[in-house]
Amino acid sequence: MQTIKKHSKKILVSLALISAFSFFLLSSTNKAPVENEIKKVEILKIRSEKTDFLPGTKSEHLIQEIDAVVLDGTDKGKIIFLINDFTPLKPTDKVFVASYNNETEEVYGVIEKDRTKALIFFVFLFCAGVVALSGKQGVRSLLSLLGSFIVIIYILLPNLLAGAPPVSISIAVASLILFFAIFFTHGFNKESAVAFSGTFIAILITGILANFSIEIAELSGFSSHESVYLNFLNDSVLDIKGIFLAGIIIGSLGILDDIAITQASVVSELWRANKDLSKLEVWKSALKVGREHSSALVNTLALAYTGASLPLLLLFSGSSAPIEMTLSREVFAGEIIRTAIGSLGLLLTVPVTTLLAVLYLKNSKGGASSHAHHHHHG
């Protein structure tokens, strides 16, 4: 254990270098030219504007005729003309356009605004806030988060697209993400080892429960347009139901990691405060803390999924359809199953991690409890 601690800084530096190199490779591969490539352009001049009604509705939308200059790709510097009915634009705005060939000319259409600068600003603000509030602990947390995304981008997504079994690959990826999230954030010590073990056991049980729930509820996995498009673009060879299940497993990781490291820390702190406590006394006291914490996190999990589905809730709230039919729609049923299974996994993590901590942490010294209370949501 001391050897691991001694070399942890070297491991962190190596992780940072690997992360930077991986993202360099990712950005390089994204620059490969493609047919009808998407171009970034800057709006030069608005030629004309008019409003019109969307066909069959009373909703008005703005139609603009625009001159723009291409900022990248093979046509960099080229002045193009485009008709925009996507969102109101003004000179100096930067947008992404796609080209379409009709019988006589190449036509350009706006597909999205360029929000890169805003995203960079808020990501930088987030990182600065984490480091300012948590210091070295925050740096480790950010590195573990970066490592988690690298695992998802380079292992999970390619394997899912290649047709690998979604449940198996998601559990394997979950273990890697847990390794980054727990050990690199909270240190290489017995508490982290207990938290990792407890969370991994809970993930396995969550996966079994999720698979069981999907079969009972007869969910197909096609709960969104993205699922339909994904299936269509990959010639229907992907296991969409399995991918939905994998999403439940990966989506549960951060909150399970939170509760696991907290329970391990609580057990350590109880024994540090009073070494004469019996294992049963520590078990009962730690479970009491775990129940309070997990009940709050269950509410957090449910509200997070509800907030993400708010537009859909508003769409169906004015519907005259029976409530049973609305809830039975796969888009809602899937979120209900996701929330229920995620919450069950969270609740299971408390007794599992607490039991492991009571069995293995009594004689631990040092440990990570001095910093393990800083929760990491991966």
C-alpha positions, -999 to +999 in steps of 0.1 A: +000+000+000+028+024+008+045+016-025+013+026-043+010+058-024+047+066-032+042+063-069+007+079-071+021+112-083+039+095-112+007+077-121-012+110-121+014+127-143+012+097-167-026+099-168-024+136-177+000+130-205-020+100-218-052+121-216-037+150-236-023+127-262-056+109-266-075+141-271-049+152-296-055+120-316-093+125-314-091+161-327-067+150-355-090+122-367-120+146-367-102+167-393-103+141-420-121+155-451-155+140-459-179+143-488-203+172-483-183+182-453-198+204-426-183+239-428-180+266-402-189+301-416-191+336-404-221+358-413-210+388-433-243+405-444-280+399-440-294+406-475-331+404-466-355+392-439-391+382-439-415+363-416-437+334-427-460+309-411-449+273-406-471+251-429-502+240-412-496+261-380-500+296-367-464+298-357-443+325-374-406+320-382-379+342-397-364+336-431-331+353-439-310+356-471-274+357-460-238+362-473-212+343-453-175+335-455-162+299-451-137+297-421-123+262-426-120+232-449-111+232-486-133+262-493-118+285-467-122+321-476-150+314-501-181+337-500-213+317-501-250+325-501-275+307-479-311+309-469-316+306-431-348+296-414-331+278-385-326+307-359-322+345-363-287+354-372-267+386-373-234+397-388-202+382-371-222+352-359-205+319-366-225+289-376-221+254-391-236+247-425-240+217-447-240+217-485-265+200-506-263+195-544-294+201-564-297+199-602-282+233-609-260+245-579-247+238-545-271+249-517-261+256-481-283+252-450-276+262-414-275+233-391-262+248-358-247+278-342-210+277-331-210+277-293-173+267-289-162+299-271-191+297-246-184+261-239-147+266-234-155+295-210-179+275-188-157+244-188-127+266-177-149+283-151-160+249-138-124+236-136-112+268-120-140+266-094-131+229-086-094+237-082-100+269-061-124+251-037-107+217-035-070+223-043-050+192-051-080+171-045-099+190-071-070+185-096-072+148-090-110+149-094-107+166-128-080+142-140-102+113-130-132+128-148-110+133-179-099+097-176-135+086-174-144+104-207-113+089-224-125+054-214-160+062-227-148+077-260-121+051-268-134+019-253-172+020-247-184+038-278-162+020-304-171-014-289-208-006-288-207+005-325-188-026-334-216-048-319-200-059-287-224-072-260-236-039-243-239-053-208-205-069-207-186-040-222-205-015-200-196-034-168-160-036-179-159+002-187-177+009-154-149-008-135-123+014-153-143+046-147-147+036-110-109+031-108-103+066-121-131+082-101-122+066-067-085+059-066-073+090-085-097+113-066-095+099-031-061+082-031-047+047-031-057+034+003-079+008+020-109+032+021-108+036-017-103-001-022-134-008+000-154+019-019-143+004-053-153-031-043-187-020-028-196+001-058-186-027-083-208-052-065-237-027-065-231-021-103-233-059-110-266-061-090-279-030-107-271-045-141-291-077-132-320-056-119-320-034-150-320-064-174-349-079-154-369-047-154-364-041-192-378-076-199-407-072-175-417-038-188-411-050-224-390-020-234-375-020-268-348+006-262-363+029-289-373+057-265-358+085-285-352+097-321-315+091-315-321+054-309-341+051-341-314+070-362-286+049-346-304+017-355-311+029-391-275+041-397-260+008-385-284-014-406-303-026-375-273-047-363-269-030-329-286-043-297-306-011-289-322-027-258-287-036-245-274-001-252-303+013-231-293-011-204-257+000-207-268+037-203-285+028-170-253+012-157-230+041-168-254+067-156-255+052-121-217+053-116-212+088-103-238+087-076-228+052-065-192+063-062-204+092-040-223+071-015-196+043-014-167+066-006-188+084+020-197+051+038-161+039+038-150+073+053-178+072+079-167+038+092-130+049+094-139+081+112-161+063+137-132+040+147-107+069+148-130+087+172-135+056+194-114+025+189-134+006+215-165+005+193-176-030+183-181-039+146-219-041+152-220-006+168-200+009+139-223-010+114-254+005+129-241+040+132-227+040+096-259+027+083-278+055+099-256+080+081-260+061+049-298+061+051-299+099+055-274+104+026-290+079+002-325+092+008-313+127-002-295+113-033-325+093-044-344+126-045-315+142-064-315+114-090-353+115-096-353+153-100-323+152-123-341+128-147-374+148-143-356+180-152-340+164-183-375+153-194-393+186-187-401+195-223-417+161-228-436+164-195-450+198-207-458+183-241-479+155-227-494+175-198-518+192-221-528+159-238-562+144-234-548+109-234-553+088-203-525+090-177-519+053-181-512+057-218-489+087-212-469+068-186-468+037-208-451+055-236-416+042-239-400+076-235-416+079-200-416+043-190-378+041-198-371+071-176-392+057-147-373+024-150-340+042-152-348+062-120-361+032-101-331+009-110-306+037-104-322+044-070-321+007-061-285+005-070-278+035-048-297+020-018-278-014-023-244+004-022-250+015+014-252-018+032-227-035+008-200-009+012-206-005+049-203-042+055-170-043+036-157-013+055-166-028+089-148-060+079-116-045+066-111-010+079-108-013+117-070-015+118-063+009+089-040+038+095-037+071+076-064+064+050-082+090+029-109+101+053-092+135+056-103+143+021-128+116+011-158+136+022-154+158-009-179+140-030-171+133-066-199+129-091-184+112-121 
